[in-house]
Amino acid sequence: MRKDDTVLKPTEKLLYFPSEAAVTEQEIDRYIKEISNNLVCSSKIKERFLKEFRSDVNEYIQINRVQQFDDVIKHFGTPHKIAEEFIIPDNFKFIQKAINLKKTIIIFSSIVLFSFIVYLVFSYIDGHKSTNGSHIVEIVDGTDVSVEGDF
């Protein structure tokens, strides 16, 4: 359980770092990787942000002589929280474009599927008429006149 006793969301993970020694590059790498996994943006934006963020983390560690990685998490936040705060209008546009593309694909696929089903139904009806023929009965002056054939 986290120190503030809140329940974690499914995508939020706790990172456990050894806290006896000074902060290591492996700890920073794992932290950055978790942030990267939670970010929703283009790879170009993600790469630029993570590069700047790594620089900020290293600067914070050096200036404050941080010995425990918990202090880094307290200062910057959990990977999930950082990714949540990263959603800015430019990233929202990227997400919106992805959603719109998925909607377009779904609508197009639905139209193609519906057209195919209509084609199959009419093909079945036409095939049924061709196989079984058609039969028309006319009544002329009280007498049945049957006409057979394909109409």
C-alpha positions in Angstrom: 0.0 0.0 0.0 1.3 3.5 -0.8 2.1 5.9 2.0 -1.1 8.0 1.5 -3.2 4.7 1.6 -4.9 5.4 -1.7 -6.0 2.5 -4.0 -3.9 2.1 -7.1 -5.6 2.3 -10.6 -5.0 -0.8 -12.8 -2.4 0.9 -14.9 -0.5 2.5 -12.0 2.3 0.4 -10.7 4.5 0.8 -7.7 8.2 0.8 -8.3 10.4 -0.6 -5.7 14.0 0.6 -5.6 16.8 -0.3 -3.3 17.2 2.6 -0.9 20.3 1.8 1.0 22.8 3.1 -1.5 23.0 6.2 -3.7 20.7 6.4 -6.7 21.9 4.3 -9.6 21.5 4.6 -13.4 19.5 1.3 -13.4 16.9 2.9 -11.1 16.7 6.0 -13.3 16.4 3.7 -16.4 13.5 1.7 -14.8 11.8 4.9 -13.8 12.1 6.4 -17.2 10.9 3.2 -18.8 7.8 3.1 -16.7 7.0 6.7 -17.6 7.5 5.8 -21.3 5.1 2.9 -21.0 2.4 5.1 -19.6 2.8 8.0 -22.0 0.3 8.3 -24.8 1.8 10.5 -27.5 3.8 10.3 -30.7 7.3 8.7 -30.4 8.9 11.9 -31.4 7.3 13.9 -28.6 7.9 11.0 -26.1 11.6 10.8 -27.0 12.1 14.5 -26.5 10.1 14.6 -23.2 12.0 11.6 -21.8 15.3 13.1 -22.7 14.5 16.3 -21.0 13.0 14.5 -18.0 16.1 12.3 -17.5 18.2 15.5 -17.5 15.9 17.0 -14.9 16.1 13.9 -12.7 19.9 13.8 -13.0 20.2 17.5 -12.2 17.9 17.1 -9.2 19.9 14.1 -7.9 23.2 16.0 -8.2 22.0 19.3 -6.8 20.3 17.8 -3.8 22.8 15.0 -3.3 19.9 12.5 -3.3 20.9 9.1 -1.7 17.5 7.3 -2.0 15.4 6.9 -5.1 12.2 7.4 -3.0 13.2 11.0 -2.8 13.1 11.3 -6.6 9.7 9.7 -6.7 8.4 12.1 -4.0 9.8 15.1 -5.9 8.7 14.1 -9.4 5.8 11.7 -8.8 4.9 8.2 -9.9 5.3 7.2 -13.5 1.5 7.1 -13.9 1.0 10.5 -12.4 3.8 12.0 -14.6 2.1 10.5 -17.7 -1.3 11.7 -16.6 0.0 15.3 -16.2 1.7 15.1 -19.6 -1.5 15.1 -21.5 -1.4 18.5 -23.2 -3.4 19.9 -26.1 -0.9 18.7 -28.7 -1.0 15.2 -27.3 -4.8 15.3 -27.1 -4.8 16.1 -30.8 -2.7 13.0 -31.4 -5.0 10.9 -29.4 -8.1 12.4 -31.1 -6.6 11.6 -34.5 -6.0 8.0 -33.5 -9.6 7.7 -32.2 -11.0 9.3 -35.4 -8.9 6.9 -37.6 -10.3 3.9 -35.6 -13.9 5.2 -36.0 -13.3 5.7 -39.8 -12.0 2.2 -40.1 -14.9 0.7 -38.2 -17.5 2.7 -40.2 -15.9 1.7 -43.5 -15.6 -2.0 -42.4 -19.3 -1.9 -41.4 -20.4 -0.5 -44.8 -18.3 -3.1 -46.6 -19.7 -5.9 -44.4 -23.3 -4.7 -44.9 -22.8 -4.4 -48.7 -21.5 -8.0 -48.7 -24.4 -9.3 -46.8 -26.9 -7.6 -49.1 -25.0 -9.0 -52.1 -25.2 -12.5 -50.6 -28.9 -12.2 -49.9 -29.7 -11.1 -53.5 -27.3 -13.8 -54.9 -29.2 -16.4 -52.8 -32.6 -15.2 -54.0 -31.4 -15.0 -57.7 -29.8 -18.5 -57.4 -32.9 -19.9 -55.8 -35.0 -18.6 -58.7 -32.6 -19.9 -61.3 -32.4 -23.4 -59.7 -36.1 -23.8 -59.0 -37.4 -21.7 -61.8 -40.5 -19.7 -61.3 -44.1 -20.6 -61.8 -46.9 -18.1 -62.6 -50.5 -19.1 -62.5 -53.0 -16.9 -64.4 -56.8 -17.4 -64.3 -58.3 -16.6 -67.7 -62.1 -17.0 -68.1 -62.2 -19.3 -65.0 -59.6 -21.6 -66.5 -56.1 -22.1 -64.9 -53.3 -21.3 -67.3 -49.9 -22.1 -66.1 -46.8 -20.5 -67.5 -43.4 -21.9 -66.5 -40.0 -20.4 -67.0 -37.5 -18.0 -65.8 -38.8 -14.5 -65.3 
